[in-house]
Amino acid sequence: MNFHAPHIDYAGLSPVIALTVGVCVVLLSAVFRPLRRTAPALTILTLAATAGLLIWQWNDPQDLVAGALRLDDLAIAISLIAVLMAASTVLLSLREPAAEQAGSGEYHALLLGSVLGMVLLAQAQNLVAFFVGIETLSIPLYILCASNLRRERSLESGLKYLIVGSLGSATLLYGMAFLYGGSGSTDFAGIAEGIVKGPASDPLVLIGIALTGVGLAFKTSIAPFHQWTPDVYEGAPTPITSFMAVATKAAAFAVFVRFFDVALSVQASDWQPALAVLAAASIAIGNVGALGQRSLKRLLGYSGVAQAGYILGGLVVASEAGVSALVFYLAAYAFMNLAAFAVVVARERETPYGDDIEAVRGLGGERPLLAWPLTISMLGLAGLPATAGFIGKLYLIEALVEGDYTWLAVFIAVGTMISLAYYLPVVAAMWMGPETAGDRRRGEQVTAPAGPAIAGASPEADPIDPDAGRRPYLLVPALLATAAVVFFGVIPQPLVEFAEHAGASLL
């Protein structure tokens, strides 16, 4: 038999090609001394080219590489969210100790490599492409989490993420093997067809669904498979935490939706109740775990567990309205998290308190331009009116009620009320607490306590930058993200149409 190579549409693959070329160029910039400082600019240029090529393909769905990938509006919407978060991470990483210690070229090349995995994952409609995408996404993040060599917790974060991520990948792969055995196909459409032709309630298929769901739950921080999340978020460099918090969830939920609503649609009655229970558990455990947290990164980590439960509700109903609500909430979540983490990065560099809530105490009087983004993001994450978070939860609740999962909609409402108990104290500390960092004289050099040096790193502590909160590369992303949270909370229609296009392209 003659080998027939698959037809390759290079226009459809152009975003993937742009990212691949960008990874190589940024990595090579680390080799040539005159180009070492250009890595952030080259990364932004690569991301801008990728975003342009993605927008160029909008409303033009097509299968790529013999159907292994599908470039539709859902894939484009999720890829744009990942690109947005990566671009903001580049800005937040300017003057970041982790980027300097790991090497700017290597750091940014790994970031682009993870984005490449996210774009592949969002387009995957084949088990092989699915697994390649999720590993391409994850492996660079294992390294980036441990890139701050001065901090013991950073190395611990990378190690924990590696171990748990490997366990999740192994579980996922094992589930895929069962599904292939039960359906005889690796394509999502072929899996659906094989399940229809096979025996009802085939044990191979049911075990495969369970194991694959568990593997994806690890990747999306869904309880009870969330234990790694607060520790990894706290230990990783904060710009990387901000990237992981949104972009990883967005890409994983994209393939979550495509896999369950396409490949396993005929088994919906088996997996819908199980995912609904996981969503409810995630909402409850995430919100309760966040209570009393003093570390803002751990608080946002537990918050992310609860938010993953809300987002999972859009998948549970297996409808176009549910997928559209899921995409809308992911986009809103990106803006809310960007505003919050930009402020956390600034305060980590301005004060010796790190990510402790003491770092933002009295911030309203000292730095109102930093206090407002964190305030709006906390209110948005809590789902209060006039924010994109409120509209997103409203659409999720509406989709759940229409899909006969009213009890899960009630869980979202109750979870929102519980979340006020940990979001509002952050707001109160900023606007009602006494200033703790403003008593330092402007320009005074203060050093933050550092953990033990690792791998020959310098024993010196990271210097405090009293003007970090005034740096445009931190302040501008925070303010723009805040404006987006308010704008889409008051005028949600543009983002609604964006999400509806994504939902309609799948179902």
Residue, then its C-alpha position, 0 to 999 in steps of 0.5 A: m500500500n502507498f502512503h498518502a500524506p494528509h492534506i495540510d491547510y497552511a492558512g488554517l495552521s498559520p497560528v500554530i506555525a507562527l507560535t512554533v517559529g516564535v518559540c524558536v526565534v525567542l529561544l535563539s535570542a538567548v544565544f546571541r548577547p545583543l538580542r538577549r534583551t529583546a525576548p519580551a518584545l519578540t514574544i509580544l510580536t509573536l503573540a500579536a501575529t498569532a492573534g491576527l491570524l486567529i481573527w483572520q480565520w473567524n467564522d471560517p470553520q475547517d478541519l485540519v490535518a486529516g481531521a485531527l484538529r478543528l479550527d472553529d470559533l470555539a477554538i479561536a475564542i479560547s486561543l485568543i483568551a490564552v494569547l491575551m493572558a500570555a501577553s499580559t504575563v510578558l508585561l507582568s514579567l518585566r523586572e521579574p526575578a524569576a525571568e532574570q534567573a531562568g534567562s529571559g529567552e528561555y523563560h519567554a520561549l517556555l511561555l510561548g511553548s505553553v501557549l502553543g499547547m493551548v492552541l493545539l488543545a483548543q483545536a483537538q478533535n482526536l485523542v492523539a492531538f488531545f494528548v499532545g496538546i495537553e502535554t505541550l501545555s503542561i511541560p513548560l509550566y512545570i519548569l516555569c513554576a520552579s523558575n525562581l531559584r531564590r525561593e524554596r517554595s518555587l522549586e517545591s511548586g514546580l515539583k508538586y505540579l510535575i508529580v500531580g500533573s504527571l499523575g493526571s496525564a497518566t490517568l487521562l491516557y489510561g482513560m483514552a486507551f479504554l475509550y479506544g478499546g471500546s469504540g475502535s477509533t481515536d477521532f471524536a466523531g468516530i468514538a461517538e459512532g463506535i459507542v452507538k454501534g457497541p453494546a449499551s453501557d459498555p464497561l470499557v467506555l464507562i471506565g474510559i469516561a471516568l478516567t478521562g474525566v478525572g484526568l481533565a479534573f486534575k488539569t482544571s482544578i476541579a475538586p476533589f482533584h484540586q489539592w495541588t492548586p493552592d500550593v502551586y499558585e502560592g509558590a510559582p512566580t506570580p506572573i506565571t500564577s496569573f497565566m496558569a489561573v486562566a489560560t490553562k483552565a480555558a484550554a482544558f475546558a475547551v477540549f473538555v467541552r469538545f470531548f464530552d459534547v462531541a465524542l461522548s454526547v451519546q453517553a450524556s445521561d451517564w456523565q452529566p450527573a457525575l460532572a454535576v456532582l463534581a461541579a457542586a463539590s468544587i463550588a463548596i470546597g473551593n469557597v470554604g477553603a478560601l475562608g481565612q486565607r491570608s495569602l492572596k495567591r492561595l485565596l485566588g487559588y481556592s477561588g479558582v477551584a470554586q470558579a472551575g465549578y461554576i464553569l463546569g456547570g456550562l458543560v453539564v447541560a450539554s447545550e449551545a446556551g451552556v457552552s456560550a455561557l462557559v466561554f463568556y465566563l472564561a473571558a470575564y474570568a480572564f479580565m478579573n484575574l488579570a486585574a487582581f494579579a497585576v496588583v499582587v505583582a506590584r505589591e510584592r515588589e513594593t513591600p516586604y509582605g509578599d502576597d500577604i493581605e498586609a501588602v494591600r492594607g491601606l492601599g486605597g489611601e496610598r495608591p488608589l490607582l492600584a486599589w481600584p483594580l483589585t477592588i473591582s476584580m474582587l467584586g467581579l469574582a464575587g459576582l456583584p452587579a455591574t461587573a462581568g462576573f455578575i453577567g457571567k454567573l447569570y448566564l450560567i444559572e440561566a443555562l442550568v435552569e433551562g437544562d433541568y439542573t436547577w439544584l446546581a444553579v442554587f449551588i452557584a447562588v449559595g457559593t456566591m454568597i459564601s465567597l463574599a466572606y473572603y472577597l470583601p475582607v480584601v476590599a475592607a483591608m484596602w479601604m478601611g485598614p491603616e496603611t502598612a507600607g506607606d510609612r517607608r520613605r520614597g526611594e529607601q532600599v528595603t529587601a524582602p526576606a528570601g528563602p535558601a539559595i538553590a542551584g548556586a543562586s545569589p544569596e542576596a534578597d530581591p530588592i524592593d522597588p517602591d515605585a513598582g505600582r507606578r510602572p506602566y507595564l503593571l498599572v496599564p494592564a490592571l486599569l484596562a482589565t478593570a475597565a473591561v470588567v465594568f464595561f462588559g458588566v454594564i454593556p455585555q452584548p459584544l462579549v455575549e455575541f463573541a461567546e454565542h459564536a463560539g457556542a454555535s460553532l460546536l453544537 
